């Protein structure tokens, strides 16, 4: 009995994680003002899109085997 009482809230919280609805500002709040010089104020979907600078595409292949490191002239021991 005690186990079912403990599992029920956990199951409800887990079920709430999968709910997806359109994002809207909280009641009484508004979206941030338009940027200086912008023609229109962005909506919630526009604000959620990441720019290419925020999430760049990776075009560098990962190393597939270990390789010797090149000599780094700036890899100096700490001054002491």
N, CA, C and O atoms as a CHARMM CRD file, in Angstrom:
* protein
*
  320
    1    1 UNK  N      0.82900  -1.19100   0.00000 PROA 1      0.00000
    2    1 UNK  CA     0.00000   0.00000   0.00000 PROA 1      0.00000
    3    1 UNK  C      0.87500   1.25800   0.00000 PROA 1      0.00000
    4    1 UNK  O      0.64800   2.19600  -0.76400 PROA 1      0.00000
    5    2 UNK  N      1.88400   1.24800   0.88100 PROA 2      0.00000
    6    2 UNK  CA     2.76500   2.41400   0.95600 PROA 2      0.00000
    7    2 UNK  C      3.54900   2.58800  -0.33700 PROA 2      0.00000
    8    2 UNK  O      3.82500   3.71200  -0.75600 PROA 2      0.00000
    9    3 UNK  N      3.90500   1.48100  -0.96300 PROA 3      0.00000
   10    3 UNK  CA     4.65600   1.54500  -2.20700 PROA 3      0.00000
   11    3 UNK  C      3.82100   2.17900  -3.31300 PROA 3      0.00000
   12    3 UNK  O      4.33100   2.98000  -4.09700 PROA 3      0.00000
   13    4 UNK  N      2.53600   1.82400  -3.37800 PROA 4      0.00000
   14    4 UNK  CA     1.67300   2.41100  -4.41300 PROA 4      0.00000
   15    4 UNK  C      1.45500   3.89500  -4.17000 PROA 4      0.00000
   16    4 UNK  O      1.30900   4.65700  -5.12500 PROA 4      0.00000
   17    5 UNK  N      1.43100   4.31700  -2.92300 PROA 5      0.00000
   18    5 UNK  CA     1.27900   5.73600  -2.60100 PROA 5      0.00000
   19    5 UNK  C      2.52100   6.49700  -3.04400 PROA 5      0.00000
   20    5 UNK  O      2.41600   7.64100  -3.48600 PROA 5      0.00000
   21    6 UNK  N      3.68500   5.88700  -2.93300 PROA 6      0.00000
   22    6 UNK  CA     4.92800   6.54100  -3.33600 PROA 6      0.00000
   23    6 UNK  C      5.08300   6.52900  -4.85600 PROA 6      0.00000
   24    6 UNK  O      5.63600   7.47300  -5.42100 PROA 6      0.00000
   25    7 UNK  N      4.61500   5.49800  -5.51700 PROA 7      0.00000
   26    7 UNK  CA     4.79900   5.38300  -6.96600 PROA 7      0.00000
   27    7 UNK  C      3.82900   6.27400  -7.73200 PROA 7      0.00000
   28    7 UNK  O      4.18000   6.77900  -8.79800 PROA 7      0.00000
   29    8 UNK  N      2.62800   6.47800  -7.22100 PROA 8      0.00000
   30    8 UNK  CA     1.62400   7.26700  -7.93000 PROA 8      0.00000
   31    8 UNK  C      2.09600   8.69800  -8.23200 PROA 8      0.00000
   32    8 UNK  O      1.97500   9.13000  -9.37800 PROA 8      0.00000
   33    9 UNK  N      2.62300   9.44600  -7.26900 PROA 9      0.00000
   34    9 UNK  CA     3.10800  10.79800  -7.61300 PROA 9      0.00000
   35    9 UNK  C      4.27900  10.77700  -8.60600 PROA 9      0.00000
   36    9 UNK  O      4.39400  11.64900  -9.46800 PROA 9      0.00000
   37   10 UNK  N      5.13100   9.77800  -8.46900 PROA 10     0.00000
   38   10 UNK  CA     6.25600   9.69000  -9.40200 PROA 10     0.00000
   39   10 UNK  C      5.76600   9.41200 -10.81700 PROA 10     0.00000
   40   10 UNK  O      6.28800   9.98200 -11.77500 PROA 10     0.00000
   41   11 UNK  N      4.78100   8.55400 -10.95700 PROA 11     0.00000
   42   11 UNK  CA     4.23000   8.25900 -12.27700 PROA 11     0.00000
   43   11 UNK  C      3.54500   9.48400 -12.86400 PROA 11     0.00000
   44   11 UNK  O      3.63000   9.72200 -14.06900 PROA 11     0.00000
   45   12 UNK  N      2.87400  10.25600 -12.03600 PROA 12     0.00000
   46   12 UNK  CA     2.20800  11.47400 -12.53300 PROA 12     0.00000
   47   12 UNK  C      3.24100  12.50400 -12.98900 PROA 12     0.00000
   48   12 UNK  O      3.05000  13.16200 -14.01200 PROA 12     0.00000
   49   13 UNK  N      4.31900  12.64400 -12.24600 PROA 13     0.00000
   50   13 UNK  CA     5.35800  13.59500 -12.64400 PROA 13     0.00000
   51   13 UNK  C      6.02500  13.15200 -13.93500 PROA 13     0.00000
   52   13 UNK  O      6.31200  13.97700 -14.80200 PROA 13     0.00000
   53   14 UNK  N      6.27100  11.86700 -14.06700 PROA 14     0.00000
   54   14 UNK  CA     6.89300  11.35400 -15.27500 PROA 14     0.00000
   55   14 UNK  C      5.96900  11.53000 -16.47300 PROA 14     0.00000
   56   14 UNK  O      6.43400  11.84800 -17.56700 PROA 14     0.00000
   57   15 UNK  N      4.69100  11.33200 -16.28800 PROA 15     0.00000
   58   15 UNK  CA     3.72500  11.52700 -17.36000 PROA 15     0.00000
   59   15 UNK  C      3.62900  12.97800 -17.78400 PROA 15     0.00000
   60   15 UNK  O      3.35700  13.25700 -18.95200 PROA 15     0.00000
   61   16 UNK  N      3.84100  13.89600 -16.88000 PROA 16     0.00000
   62   16 UNK  CA     3.77300  15.31900 -17.20400 PROA 16     0.00000
   63   16 UNK  C      4.97000  15.76400 -18.02800 PROA 16     0.00000
   64   16 UNK  O      4.89900  16.78300 -18.71500 PROA 16     0.00000
   65   17 UNK  N      6.06000  15.02500 -17.97200 PROA 17     0.00000
   66   17 UNK  CA     7.25100  15.40800 -18.72300 PROA 17     0.00000
   67   17 UNK  C      7.02400  15.31200 -20.22600 PROA 17     0.00000
   68   17 UNK  O      7.65200  16.05100 -20.98300 PROA 17     0.00000
   69   18 UNK  N      6.15900  14.43600 -20.67200 PROA 18     0.00000
   70   18 UNK  CA     5.96400  14.21100 -22.09700 PROA 18     0.00000
   71   18 UNK  C      4.97100  15.18100 -22.71300 PROA 18     0.00000
   72   18 UNK  O      4.81600  15.19900 -23.93400 PROA 18     0.00000
   73   19 UNK  N      4.30200  15.97800 -21.91400 PROA 19     0.00000
   74   19 UNK  CA     3.31800  16.90800 -22.45900 PROA 19     0.00000
   75   19 UNK  C      4.04000  18.04800 -23.16400 PROA 19     0.00000
   76   19 UNK  O      4.97200  18.64600 -22.62500 PROA 19     0.00000
   77   20 UNK  N      3.58700  18.33300 -24.38200 PROA 20     0.00000
   78   20 UNK  CA     4.17000  19.43500 -25.13800 PROA 20     0.00000
   79   20 UNK  C      3.03700  20.33800 -25.60400 PROA 20     0.00000
   80   20 UNK  O      2.10400  19.88500 -26.26600 PROA 20     0.00000
   81   21 UNK  N      3.12000  21.58800 -25.26200 PROA 21     0.00000
   82   21 UNK  CA     2.13900  22.56700 -25.69900 PROA 21     0.00000
   83   21 UNK  C      2.87900  23.77600 -26.23100 PROA 21     0.00000
   84   21 UNK  O      4.07900  23.94200 -26.01200 PROA 21     0.00000
   85   22 UNK  N      2.15100  24.60300 -26.92300 PROA 22     0.00000
   86   22 UNK  CA     2.75100  25.83200 -27.43800 PROA 22     0.00000
   87   22 UNK  C      3.13100  26.73000 -26.26800 PROA 22     0.00000
   88   22 UNK  O      2.37500  26.86400 -25.30600 PROA 22     0.00000
   89   23 UNK  N      4.29400  27.33500 -26.35500 PROA 23     0.00000
   90   23 UNK  CA     4.74500  28.21900 -25.28700 PROA 23     0.00000
   91   23 UNK  C      4.09000  29.58200 -25.43200 PROA 23     0.00000
   92   23 UNK  O      3.99600  30.13400 -26.52800 PROA 23     0.00000
   93   24 UNK  N      3.65200  30.09700 -24.33200 PROA 24     0.00000
   94   24 UNK  CA     3.04300  31.41900 -24.28100 PROA 24     0.00000
   95   24 UNK  C      3.56900  32.11900 -23.04800 PROA 24     0.00000
   96   24 UNK  O      3.95900  31.46300 -22.08200 PROA 24     0.00000
   97   25 UNK  N      3.58700  33.45200 -23.06500 PROA 25     0.00000
   98   25 UNK  CA     4.03100  34.16400 -21.86400 PROA 25     0.00000
   99   25 UNK  C      3.07700  33.89900 -20.70600 PROA 25     0.00000
  100   25 UNK  O      1.90100  33.59700 -20.91200 PROA 25     0.00000
  101   26 UNK  N      3.58700  34.01400 -19.50900 PROA 26     0.00000
  102   26 UNK  CA     2.76100  33.82800 -18.31800 PROA 26     0.00000
  103   26 UNK  C      1.66200  34.88200 -18.29100 PROA 26     0.00000
  104   26 UNK  O      1.83300  35.96000 -18.86000 PROA 26     0.00000
  105   27 UNK  N      0.54500  34.59400 -17.64600 PROA 27     0.00000
  106   27 UNK  CA    -0.53400  35.59300 -17.57400 PROA 27     0.00000
  107   27 UNK  C     -0.03000  36.88700 -16.95400 PROA 27     0.00000
  108   27 UNK  O      0.61500  36.87800 -15.90500 PROA 27     0.00000
  109   28 UNK  N     -0.32600  37.97700 -17.60200 PROA 28     0.00000
  110   28 UNK  CA     0.10300  39.28800 -17.11700 PROA 28     0.00000
  111   28 UNK  C      1.48900  39.68700 -17.58900 PROA 28     0.00000
  112   28 UNK  O      1.90800  40.82200 -17.36000 PROA 28     0.00000
  113   29 UNK  N      2.21200  38.78500 -18.24100 PROA 29     0.00000
  114   29 UNK  CA     3.55900  39.08000 -18.73100 PROA 29     0.00000
  115   29 UNK  C      3.51400  39.20800 -20.24900 PROA 29     0.00000
  116   29 UNK  O      2.57000  38.75900 -20.89800 PROA 29     0.00000
  117   30 UNK  N      4.53200  39.81600 -20.79000 PROA 30     0.00000
  118   30 UNK  CA     4.60700  39.95500 -22.23800 PROA 30     0.00000
  119   30 UNK  C      5.97500  39.47600 -22.71500 PROA 30     0.00000
  120   30 UNK  O      6.89700  39.28800 -21.92100 PROA 30     0.00000
  121   31 UNK  N      6.08500  39.28400 -24.01100 PROA 31     0.00000
  122   31 UNK  CA     7.36300  38.89000 -24.58700 PROA 31     0.00000
  123   31 UNK  C      8.33600  40.05500 -24.49800 PROA 31     0.00000
  124   31 UNK  O      7.90500  41.19700 -24.33500 PROA 31     0.00000
  125   32 UNK  N      9.63200  39.80100 -24.59900 PROA 32     0.00000
  126   32 UNK  CA    10.60200  40.89200 -24.56100 PROA 32     0.00000
  127   32 UNK  C     10.35600  41.85700 -25.71800 PROA 32     0.00000
  128   32 UNK  O      9.85100  41.44900 -26.76500 PROA 32     0.00000
  129   33 UNK  N     10.70100  43.11100 -25.54500 PROA 33     0.00000
  130   33 UNK  CA    10.47800  44.07000 -26.63700 PROA 33     0.00000
  131   33 UNK  C     11.36200  43.74100 -27.83400 PROA 33     0.00000
  132   33 UNK  O     12.37400  43.05000 -27.71700 PROA 33     0.00000
  133   34 UNK  N     10.95000  44.25600 -28.98100 PROA 34     0.00000
  134   34 UNK  CA    11.72300  44.04000 -30.20300 PROA 34     0.00000
  135   34 UNK  C     13.08800  44.70400 -30.06100 PROA 34     0.00000
  136   34 UNK  O     13.22000  45.73200 -29.39800 PROA 34     0.00000
  137   35 UNK  N     14.08000  44.12200 -30.67500 PROA 35     0.00000
  138   35 UNK  CA    15.42800  44.67800 -30.63100 PROA 35     0.00000
  139   35 UNK  C     15.45300  46.03200 -31.35000 PROA 35     0.00000
  140   35 UNK  O     14.63400  46.30000 -32.23000 PROA 35     0.00000
  141   36 UNK  N     16.38500  46.85300 -30.96400 PROA 36     0.00000
  142   36 UNK  CA    16.50000  48.17100 -31.58000 PROA 36     0.00000
  143   36 UNK  C     16.73100  48.00400 -33.07700 PROA 36     0.00000
  144   36 UNK  O     17.66100  47.31000 -33.48800 PROA 36     0.00000
  145   37 UNK  N     15.90500  48.62700 -33.87900 PROA 37     0.00000
  146   37 UNK  CA    16.03400  48.56400 -35.32000 PROA 37     0.00000
  147   37 UNK  C     15.27800  47.40800 -35.95600 PROA 37     0.00000
  148   37 UNK  O     15.23300  47.31100 -37.18200 PROA 37     0.00000
  149   38 UNK  N     14.68200  46.52700 -35.15500 PROA 38     0.00000
  150   38 UNK  CA    13.92500  45.40500 -35.71500 PROA 38     0.00000
  151   38 UNK  C     12.56500  45.89100 -36.18400 PROA 38     0.00000
  152   38 UNK  O     11.98000  46.79900 -35.59300 PROA 38     0.00000
  153   39 UNK  N     12.06900  45.28500 -37.24200 PROA 39     0.00000
  154   39 UNK  CA    10.78600  45.69200 -37.79500 PROA 39     0.00000
  155   39 UNK  C      9.60900  45.18800 -36.96700 PROA 39     0.00000
  156   39 UNK  O      8.59200  45.87000 -36.84500 PROA 39     0.00000
  157   40 UNK  N      9.74900  43.99500 -36.39900 PROA 40     0.00000
  158   40 UNK  CA     8.63200  43.42200 -35.65600 PROA 40     0.00000
  159   40 UNK  C      9.13900  42.69900 -34.41500 PROA 40     0.00000
  160   40 UNK  O     10.30800  42.32200 -34.32600 PROA 40     0.00000
  161   41 UNK  N      8.23600  42.51500 -33.46700 PROA 41     0.00000
  162   41 UNK  CA     8.58500  41.81300 -32.24300 PROA 41     0.00000
  163   41 UNK  C      8.53100  40.31400 -32.50300 PROA 41     0.00000
  164   41 UNK  O      7.53900  39.82800 -33.04600 PROA 41     0.00000
  165   42 UNK  N      9.57600  39.56100 -32.12900 PROA 42     0.00000
  166   42 UNK  CA     9.56100  38.11500 -32.35900 PROA 42     0.00000
  167   42 UNK  C      8.56000  37.42700 -31.44000 PROA 42     0.00000
  168   42 UNK  O      8.33000  37.86900 -30.31400 PROA 42     0.00000
  169   43 UNK  N      7.96500  36.33500 -31.93400 PROA 43     0.00000
  170   43 UNK  CA     7.05900  35.55900 -31.08200 PROA 43     0.00000
  171   43 UNK  C      7.86300  34.48000 -30.36500 PROA 43     0.00000
  172   43 UNK  O      9.08100  34.40000 -30.52500 PROA 43     0.00000
  173   44 UNK  N      7.18500  33.65400 -29.57600 PROA 44     0.00000
  174   44 UNK  CA     7.87000  32.65200 -28.75300 PROA 44     0.00000
  175   44 UNK  C      8.64600  31.65700 -29.60900 PROA 44     0.00000
  176   44 UNK  O      9.75800  31.27100 -29.24800 PROA 44     0.00000
  177   45 UNK  N      8.07600  31.23300 -30.74300 PROA 45     0.00000
  178   45 UNK  CA     8.77100  30.27400 -31.60000 PROA 45     0.00000
  179   45 UNK  C     10.04200  30.87000 -32.19100 PROA 45     0.00000
  180   45 UNK  O     11.05600  30.18000 -32.30400 PROA 45     0.00000
  181   46 UNK  N      9.99700  32.14500 -32.56800 PROA 46     0.00000
  182   46 UNK  CA    11.19100  32.79400 -33.11000 PROA 46     0.00000
  183   46 UNK  C     12.28500  32.90100 -32.04900 PROA 46     0.00000
  184   46 UNK  O     13.46900  32.76700 -32.35600 PROA 46     0.00000
  185   47 UNK  N     11.88500  33.14200 -30.80300 PROA 47     0.00000
  186   47 UNK  CA    12.87100  33.27300 -29.73400 PROA 47     0.00000
  187   47 UNK  C     13.51400  31.93500 -29.38000 PROA 47     0.00000
  188   47 UNK  O     14.61900  31.90700 -28.83800 PROA 47     0.00000
  189   48 UNK  N     12.83400  30.82000 -29.68100 PROA 48     0.00000
  190   48 UNK  CA    13.38300  29.50400 -29.36200 PROA 48     0.00000
  191   48 UNK  C     14.32900  28.97300 -30.42200 PROA 48     0.00000
  192   48 UNK  O     15.08300  28.03700 -30.15400 PROA 48     0.00000
  193   49 UNK  N     14.31100  29.54300 -31.62100 PROA 49     0.00000
  194   49 UNK  CA    15.21100  29.08700 -32.68100 PROA 49     0.00000
  195   49 UNK  C     16.63500  29.53600 -32.36600 PROA 49     0.00000
  196   49 UNK  O     16.88000  30.70000 -32.04700 PROA 49     0.00000
  197   50 UNK  N     17.56200  28.59400 -32.46400 PROA 50     0.00000
  198   50 UNK  CA    18.95600  28.93300 -32.19200 PROA 50     0.00000
  199   50 UNK  C     19.62100  29.37400 -33.48700 PROA 50     0.00000
  200   50 UNK  O     19.38200  28.80100 -34.55000 PROA 50     0.00000
  201   51 UNK  N     20.43500  30.37200 -33.38500 PROA 51     0.00000
  202   51 UNK  CA    21.14900  30.86400 -34.56100 PROA 51     0.00000
  203   51 UNK  C     22.30200  29.91800 -34.88600 PROA 51     0.00000
  204   51 UNK  O     22.67700  29.07800 -34.06700 PROA 51     0.00000
  205   52 UNK  N     22.84900  30.06000 -36.06600 PROA 52     0.00000
  206   52 UNK  CA    23.98000  29.22400 -36.46600 PROA 52     0.00000
  207   52 UNK  C     25.19200  29.48900 -35.57400 PROA 52     0.00000
  208   52 UNK  O     26.02100  28.60200 -35.36700 PROA 52     0.00000
  209   53 UNK  N     25.29100  30.69500 -35.05300 PROA 53     0.00000
  210   53 UNK  CA    26.41000  31.01400 -34.18000 PROA 53     0.00000
  211   53 UNK  C     26.24400  30.33800 -32.81200 PROA 53     0.00000
  212   53 UNK  O     27.23500  29.97300 -32.17900 PROA 53     0.00000
  213   54 UNK  N     24.99800  30.17100 -32.35700 PROA 54     0.00000
  214   54 UNK  CA    24.74900  29.53200 -31.07000 PROA 54     0.00000
  215   54 UNK  C     24.91200  28.02100 -31.15500 PROA 54     0.00000
  216   54 UNK  O     25.31500  27.39200 -30.17600 PROA 54     0.00000
  217   55 UNK  N     24.60900  27.42800 -32.30000 PROA 55     0.00000
  218   55 UNK  CA    24.71900  25.97600 -32.48200 PROA 55     0.00000
  219   55 UNK  C     25.34100  25.69900 -33.84000 PROA 55     0.00000
  220   55 UNK  O     24.63100  25.33900 -34.77800 PROA 55     0.00000
  221   56 UNK  N     26.65300  25.85900 -33.96500 PROA 56     0.00000
  222   56 UNK  CA    27.28300  25.66500 -35.27300 PROA 56     0.00000
  223   56 UNK  C     27.27700  24.20300 -35.69300 PROA 56     0.00000
  224   56 UNK  O     27.27800  23.29800 -34.85900 PROA 56     0.00000
  225   57 UNK  N     27.27000  23.99600 -36.98500 PROA 57     0.00000
  226   57 UNK  CA    27.36800  22.63700 -37.50000 PROA 57     0.00000
  227   57 UNK  C     28.80600  22.16100 -37.33500 PROA 57     0.00000
  228   57 UNK  O     29.75200  22.92800 -37.51900 PROA 57     0.00000
  229   58 UNK  N     28.95500  20.91600 -36.99300 PROA 58     0.00000
  230   58 UNK  CA    30.28200  20.34800 -36.81700 PROA 58     0.00000
  231   58 UNK  C     30.70500  19.68500 -38.11200 PROA 58     0.00000
  232   58 UNK  O     30.02700  18.77900 -38.59800 PROA 58     0.00000
  233   59 UNK  N     31.80100  20.12100 -38.66600 PROA 59     0.00000
  234   59 UNK  CA    32.28200  19.51900 -39.90300 PROA 59     0.00000
  235   59 UNK  C     33.66900  18.89200 -39.72700 PROA 59     0.00000
  236   59 UNK  O     34.29900  18.47900 -40.70100 PROA 59     0.00000
  237   60 UNK  N     34.12600  18.82800 -38.50200 PROA 60     0.00000
  238   60 UNK  CA    35.43000  18.24300 -38.22900 PROA 60     0.00000
  239   60 UNK  C     35.21900  16.77900 -37.84700 PROA 60     0.00000
  240   60 UNK  O     34.43700  16.47600 -36.94600 PROA 60     0.00000
  241   61 UNK  N     35.90000  15.89700 -38.51700 PROA 61     0.00000
  242   61 UNK  CA    35.76300  14.48300 -38.19700 PROA 61     0.00000
  243   61 UNK  C     36.52100  14.16400 -36.91600 PROA 61     0.00000
  244   61 UNK  O     37.58900  14.71800 -36.65400 PROA 61     0.00000
  245   62 UNK  N     35.96000  13.27600 -36.13800 PROA 62     0.00000
  246   62 UNK  CA    36.62800  12.85300 -34.91700 PROA 62     0.00000
  247   62 UNK  C     37.81300  11.96200 -35.25600 PROA 62     0.00000
  248   62 UNK  O     37.84000  11.30800 -36.29900 PROA 62     0.00000
  249   63 UNK  N     38.76000  11.94700 -34.38600 PROA 63     0.00000
  250   63 UNK  CA    39.91700  11.08100 -34.60900 PROA 63     0.00000
  251   63 UNK  C     39.49500   9.63300 -34.41300 PROA 63     0.00000
  252   63 UNK  O     38.75900   9.30900 -33.48100 PROA 63     0.00000
  253   64 UNK  N     39.95900   8.78500 -35.28100 PROA 64     0.00000
  254   64 UNK  CA    39.59700   7.37500 -35.19600 PROA 64     0.00000
  255   64 UNK  C     40.69100   6.54000 -34.54600 PROA 64     0.00000
  256   64 UNK  O     40.46800   5.37500 -34.21500 PROA 64     0.00000
  257   65 UNK  N     41.85100   7.11500 -34.36500 PROA 65     0.00000
  258   65 UNK  CA    42.93700   6.39100 -33.69900 PROA 65     0.00000
  259   65 UNK  C     43.80300   7.41000 -32.96900 PROA 65     0.00000
  260   65 UNK  O     43.75200   8.60400 -33.26100 PROA 65     0.00000
  261   66 UNK  N     44.58100   6.93600 -32.03800 PROA 66     0.00000
  262   66 UNK  CA    45.42600   7.85500 -31.28500 PROA 66     0.00000
  263   66 UNK  C     46.60500   8.29900 -32.14600 PROA 66     0.00000
  264   66 UNK  O     47.13800   7.53200 -32.94800 PROA 66     0.00000
  265   67 UNK  N     46.99100   9.54600 -31.96000 PROA 67     0.00000
  266   67 UNK  CA    48.10800  10.11700 -32.70700 PROA 67     0.00000
  267   67 UNK  C     48.98000  10.89800 -31.74300 PROA 67     0.00000
  268   67 UNK  O     48.50500  11.37100 -30.71000 PROA 67     0.00000
  269   68 UNK  N     50.22500  11.03000 -32.07100 PROA 68     0.00000
  270   68 UNK  CA    51.13300  11.82500 -31.25600 PROA 68     0.00000
  271   68 UNK  C     50.74600  13.29600 -31.36800 PROA 68     0.00000
  272   68 UNK  O     50.38300  13.77700 -32.44100 PROA 68     0.00000
  273   69 UNK  N     50.82900  13.98500 -30.26500 PROA 69     0.00000
  274   69 UNK  CA    50.51600  15.40900 -30.28600 PROA 69     0.00000
  275   69 UNK  C     51.67400  16.18400 -30.89100 PROA 69     0.00000
  276   69 UNK  O     52.83900  15.81000 -30.75800 PROA 69     0.00000
  277   70 UNK  N     51.32300  17.26700 -31.55700 PROA 70     0.00000
  278   70 UNK  CA    52.35100  18.14400 -32.10200 PROA 70     0.00000
  279   70 UNK  C     52.95700  18.94400 -30.96000 PROA 70     0.00000
  280   70 UNK  O     52.33300  19.09700 -29.91000 PROA 70     0.00000
  281   71 UNK  N     54.13900  19.44200 -31.15000 PROA 71     0.00000
  282   71 UNK  CA    54.80700  20.23900 -30.13100 PROA 71     0.00000
  283   71 UNK  C     54.07500  21.56300 -29.99900 PROA 71     0.00000
  284   71 UNK  O     53.82200  22.25500 -30.98500 PROA 71     0.00000
  285   72 UNK  N     53.74000  21.90200 -28.76100 PROA 72     0.00000
  286   72 UNK  CA    53.02700  23.15100 -28.48800 PROA 72     0.00000
  287   72 UNK  C     53.98700  24.10900 -27.79100 PROA 72     0.00000
  288   72 UNK  O     54.36400  23.86200 -26.64600 PROA 72     0.00000
  289   73 UNK  N     54.39600  25.20100 -28.45400 PROA 73     0.00000
  290   73 UNK  CA    55.35900  26.10700 -27.82800 PROA 73     0.00000
  291   73 UNK  C     54.77800  26.84600 -26.62000 PROA 73     0.00000
  292   73 UNK  O     55.53600  27.40200 -25.82500 PROA 73     0.00000
  293   74 UNK  N     53.46000  26.86500 -26.46500 PROA 74     0.00000
  294   74 UNK  CA    52.84300  27.57600 -25.34900 PROA 74     0.00000
  295   74 UNK  C     52.54300  26.65100 -24.17000 PROA 74     0.00000
  296   74 UNK  O     52.02100  27.11100 -23.15400 PROA 74     0.00000
  297   75 UNK  N     52.85800  25.36500 -24.27900 PROA 75     0.00000
  298   75 UNK  CA    52.64000  24.41200 -23.19300 PROA 75     0.00000
  299   75 UNK  C     53.85500  24.46600 -22.26700 PROA 75     0.00000
  300   75 UNK  O     54.74300  23.61600 -22.34000 PROA 75     0.00000
  301   76 UNK  N     53.88000  25.46600 -21.40400 PROA 76     0.00000
  302   76 UNK  CA    55.01800  25.70000 -20.52200 PROA 76     0.00000
  303   76 UNK  C     54.67500  25.27400 -19.10200 PROA 76     0.00000
  304   76 UNK  O     53.50700  25.31500 -18.71400 PROA 76     0.00000
  305   77 UNK  N     55.66400  24.86900 -18.32500 PROA 77     0.00000
  306   77 UNK  CA    55.38300  24.54100 -16.92300 PROA 77     0.00000
  307   77 UNK  C     55.04800  25.82700 -16.15400 PROA 77     0.00000
  308   77 UNK  O     55.44900  26.92100 -16.55000 PROA 77     0.00000
  309   78 UNK  N     54.31400  25.67700 -15.05700 PROA 78     0.00000
  310   78 UNK  CA    53.98100  26.88900 -14.27700 PROA 78     0.00000
  311   78 UNK  C     55.22100  27.51400 -13.67600 PROA 78     0.00000
  312   78 UNK  O     56.18500  26.83400 -13.32300 PROA 78     0.00000
  313   79 UNK  N     55.16400  28.85200 -13.56800 PROA 79     0.00000
  314   79 UNK  CA    56.28700  29.56600 -12.95900 PROA 79     0.00000
  315   79 UNK  C     56.26600  29.32000 -11.45800 PROA 79     0.00000
  316   79 UNK  O     55.20200  29.29900 -10.83900 PROA 79     0.00000
  317   80 UNK  N     57.41400  29.13900 -10.89200 PROA 80     0.00000
  318   80 UNK  CA    57.38500  28.80000  -9.48500 PROA 80     0.00000
  319   80 UNK  C     58.46000  29.38600  -8.74800 PROA 80     0.00000
  320   80 UNK  O     58.56200  29.18300  -7.53800 PROA 80     0.00000
